[in-house]
Amino acid sequence: MKPSCQHHSSPSCAAPSSQQVDDFLAQAEQLCAQRKQRFTELRRTVLELVCQYDQPVGAYALLDDLRDMGRSAAPPTVYRALNFLQQQGLVHRLANDNTYIACAHPQQRHAGLFLVCRACGGAQEVHTRQVDNAIARQARPFDFQVEKASVEVIGLCAGCAASDSGSGARD
């Protein structure tokens, strides 16, 4: 299967839409097979649940979802699945609030640049080679080899900024 991007003309990607989830799960399965990694049913289910949220989701919400599906799971089980998905580049962890978001481009390693709304909790992953290059350039004088990078920018999304503009309150 050739990786495809449904929004290649846009500089940024959100979590896969409901129409993209099946294709994304198939791509995840293929990537894991190529990397000789086990994409178990639980890992697949956790990834599918992450994809169904329209904003970053925490492990305990996923645990509740699994229990609602009739699956018995404990927090360490969910965290192990999320850790695997993160290692494979299928999800990103947002350190700001310890939540997870699906990666729209898991076929290529990249630095994560996230615009996180402090009001509604929504997050947008932004893809730009300039960020990857800047991080590598800053690390070079220290002979530091970057393996993974994530930048979280906290602010207000357009919708929250518009509704907040009349109040004059800013943090």
Sequence and secondary structure as in RCSB ss.txt:
>XXXX:A:sequence
MKPSCQHHSSPSCAAPSSQQVDDFLAQAEQLCAQRKQRFTELRRTVLELVCQYDQPVGAYALLDDLRDMGRSAAP
PTVYRALNFLQQQGLVHRLANDNTYIACAHPQQRHAGLFLVCRACGGAQEVHTRQVDNAIARQARPFDFQVEKAS
VEVIGLCAGCAASDSGSGARD
>XXXX:A:secstr
     TTTTSSEE S  HHHHHHHHHHHHHHHHHTT    HHHHHHHHHHHH SS B HHHHHHHHHHTT    H
HHHHHHHHHHHHTTSEEEETTTTEEEE S TTS   EEEEEETTT  EEEE  HHHHHHHHHHHGGGT   S  E
EEEEE  HHHHHHHTTT    
